[in-house]
């Protein structure tokens, strides 16, 4: 008899946990950034050579920072978004001395939907790149390569 009560108690706890854990009220908004095919889950990833990144979101927000070796004093950059609603994409690049050489943003609800150019001159070495996607619904891509 005690075995039956124990079994019933364990079964009840397991079923309750399963139903609570699978509730429908979870927030399903998301945003993610990937670089050269690698999804960035944390800050601090490092890359050499050309950077080809993309991002996607369904209303979520995320900020990711990675480091990039730039042996030159400028970088060529490009970004493009596809979004029919509000939401922002921001790219901030700091040179090896921590000085801002690029700070550009796109808004999903207005034109333009892309930007490109050459960063301001900076100190060569390990540069920091911060990508922020805010309340973004859509997708896009960005790239960086060593400049002139």
N, C-alpha and C positions, 0 to 999 in steps of 0.2 A: 504494500500500500504506500509506503514511504517513497519507494522508487517511482511510482506513478505520479505522486505529488511533485517530486523533484523534476521529473521529466516535463510535467505540465508547466511548472514555473519557468524552466529554461526555455521551453517553446514559447511561452507568453512574452518573456523578455526579448527573445530574438525577433519575434514578429513585431513587437512594439518598436524596437530599434530600427528595423527595416522600413516600417511605414513612416517613422519620423525622419529618417535619413533620406527618404525619397520624396520629400514633400515638394510641391510645385511652386512654392513661394521663393525659391532660390533666385537670386539676381543672375540672369544669364547674359548680361552685357559683357563684352570683352573687347580688348584691343591687344595686338601683338606686333612686335617689330622683329624682323629677321635681317641678318647681314650675311651675304655670300652663302645663303641656304641654311644658316644656323639661326634658330629662334633664340632671341636674347631673353632669358628668364631673369637674370640678375645683371647688375652693372659690373664692368671690369673686364669684359672680353676684349681681346686685342687682335688686330688684323694688320697684315702687311699687304702691299700692293693695292690694286683697285678695290674699291668698296662698292658692291651692288646690293642695295637693301630694298626691302619692301615692307609694307605695313597693311594691316587690315583691322577693321573694327565694326561692331554693330551697336555703337553708342557708348562704348567703354573708353577709358582713358588709361594711358601708360606713359611713363618716362623711362628711357633706357640710355645709358651712357657707355660708350666703348672707346678704346684708345686705338689709334691708327698711326703707323710709322710713315711720316712724310719727310723724305730726304731733301725736298725743295722748300722754297719759302712761300709758295702759293699752292692752291689746289683748285682744280676745276670741279664744279658741282652742278647737280641737276636734281630736280624733284618734280613730280607730277602726281596729282590726285584725281580720283574719280569719286565724286560724292554728290548726292542730290539734296543733302540737308546740311544744317549747321554742323560744325566740327572743325577742329584746327589741326594742322600739322606744323611743327616748328623744328628747325634745324639750327643748332648753335655749335660752332666749331671754335675751339681754343687752340692756339699754337703751343709750342713746347714751353713757353714762358708763362702760359695761362692767360694770354691776351686774346680777346675776341677778334677773330678774323672773319666771322660770318654769323649773322643772326637774321634769319629769314623765316617767314611764316606764310601759310596758305590757309584760306578759309573755304570750307566746303560749299558755302552757299553763294559765293560771289566769284566772279572772274578777277584775276587770272587763276587758272588751275594748275599752273606750272611756273617754275623759275629755273634759271641757269646762269652761269657766269664763272668768274674767277674770284676767289677770296681776296681779301686785303692781304698784303704781304705780312708775313710773320716769321718767327724763328723756326727753322727746320728741326725735326726730331719727332718725339712722340706727341701727337696732337690728340685732343679729347673731343669727341663728337657726342652731342646729346640730342636725341630725337624725342620729341614729345607729341603724342597724339591725344587730343582732348575732345571728349564727347563725339568721337568720330564714327561716322557710319559710311563705310565705303572701303576703298583700297587705294593704294598708291605705291610709288617707288621712288628711290633716291639713289644717287651715286656720287662718289668722290674719287678723284684720281690726282696724282701729283701734277702740279701746275707747270708753268713755264720755267 
